[in-house]
Amino acid sequence: MNFIKKISLFLLLAIGVCLGACTQEDVSPTRDYYQLDTHSASNVAASSATFSATILNAGTEPIIEHGFVWAKTKPYLGLQTAQAVNLGKKSESGYFTADVQHTFDRNVVYYVRPFVKTGTTLVYGQMISFKAP
């Protein structure tokens, strides 16, 4: 019985030490880069589509370019490897959209995602897909 009491006391002390050493971390750390939310493609037709996104949190540098990239292939969808529409500078976070004029192949899946470029970073939003009618 004495052994069980010693083990119980040891476990209580160990739990107390662990709980005392734990600290609460910030669940939403400050980021110095932009964060994007990609919206569904809309008004999709054979020769046009509307892309939209929202800049959720402002980075610390000015935006020198923002827009969308799209292609038929998923891997490496970026400014150097895909079609792009560049909307230029943007002074604040928030919603943005682009009406894209492009001949989309019928019944083919395309992939699109937004981007924001600063002097030192290039950030992409989540990739979504759409199919031209």
C-alpha positions in Angstrom: 0.0 0.0 0.0 2.9 2.4 0.8 4.3 1.7 -2.7 1.0 2.7 -4.4 0.9 6.0 -2.4 4.5 6.8 -3.5 3.7 6.1 -7.2 0.5 8.2 -6.9 2.4 11.1 -5.4 5.1 10.8 -8.0 2.5 10.9 -10.8 0.7 13.9 -9.3 4.0 15.8 -9.0 5.0 14.9 -12.6 1.6 16.1 -13.9 1.9 19.3 -11.9 5.4 20.0 -13.3 4.2 19.4 -16.9 1.1 21.6 -16.5 3.2 24.4 -14.9 5.8 24.3 -17.7 3.1 24.5 -20.4 2.4 28.0 -21.9 -0.4 29.1 -24.1 0.8 29.8 -27.6 -0.8 32.4 -29.9 -3.2 30.4 -32.2 -3.0 33.1 -34.8 0.7 34.1 -35.2 1.5 37.4 -36.9 2.6 36.9 -40.4 4.7 39.2 -42.4 3.3 37.9 -45.7 -0.1 38.0 -47.3 -2.7 35.2 -47.0 -5.2 34.6 -49.8 -8.7 33.0 -49.9 -9.6 31.6 -53.4 -13.2 31.8 -54.5 -15.0 29.6 -57.1 -14.7 30.6 -60.8 -17.9 32.1 -62.0 -19.5 33.2 -65.3 -17.5 30.4 -67.0 -18.1 30.3 -70.8 -16.2 29.1 -73.9 -14.2 32.4 -74.1 -14.3 33.9 -70.7 -14.5 33.4 -66.9 -14.5 35.5 -63.7 -11.9 34.7 -61.1 -12.1 36.1 -57.5 -10.2 36.0 -54.3 -9.8 37.8 -51.0 -6.6 39.0 -49.4 -7.2 37.9 -45.8 -4.3 39.5 -43.9 -2.1 42.3 -44.9 1.6 41.7 -45.1 4.2 44.2 -44.2 5.3 45.1 -47.7 3.4 46.9 -50.5 1.8 44.8 -53.2 3.5 45.4 -56.5 1.5 42.8 -58.5 -1.6 40.7 -57.8 -3.9 38.6 -60.1 -4.5 35.0 -61.1 -2.8 32.2 -62.9 -4.5 29.3 -64.7 -3.7 26.3 -66.8 -4.9 22.8 -67.8 -2.2 21.2 -65.7 -2.1 21.2 -61.9 1.6 20.8 -61.0 3.7 23.9 -60.8 0.9 26.3 -61.5 2.7 29.6 -61.2 3.6 32.9 -63.0 6.4 31.2 -65.0 4.4 28.2 -66.1 0.8 29.3 -66.7 -1.5 31.9 -68.3 -1.8 34.9 -66.0 -3.8 38.1 -65.6 -1.8 40.8 -63.7 -4.0 43.4 -62.0 -1.0 45.5 -60.9 -0.5 47.2 -57.5 -3.0 46.9 -54.7 -2.9 49.2 -51.7 -4.9 47.1 -49.2 -6.3 43.7 -48.3 -9.8 42.7 -49.4 -11.7 41.3 -52.3 -10.5 41.4 -55.9 -11.7 39.9 -59.2 -10.7 39.6 -62.8 -12.9 39.0 -65.9 -10.6 36.9 -68.1 -11.0 36.7 -71.8 -9.5 33.4 -73.0 -10.6 30.5 -75.3 -11.1 27.6 -72.9 -11.3 24.1 -74.4 -14.7 22.5 -73.9 -15.2 19.9 -71.2 -11.6 20.4 -70.0 -10.7 20.9 -66.4 -8.7 24.1 -65.7 -6.9 25.1 -62.5 -6.7 28.6 -61.2 -5.3 30.4 -58.1 -4.6 33.9 -57.1 -1.2 35.5 -56.4 0.2 38.5 -54.6 3.7 39.7 -55.2 5.8 42.1 -53.1 9.4 43.2 -53.5 10.6 40.0 -51.7 7.8 37.5 -51.7 5.4 35.8 -54.1 2.4 34.2 -52.4 -0.2 32.0 -54.1 -3.7 31.1 -52.8 -5.3 27.7 -52.9 -5.8 26.1 -56.3 -9.3 25.5 -57.4 -10.7 23.8 -60.6 -13.4 24.6 -63.1 -14.6 23.1 -66.4 -15.4 25.1 -69.5 -18.8 24.3 -70.9 
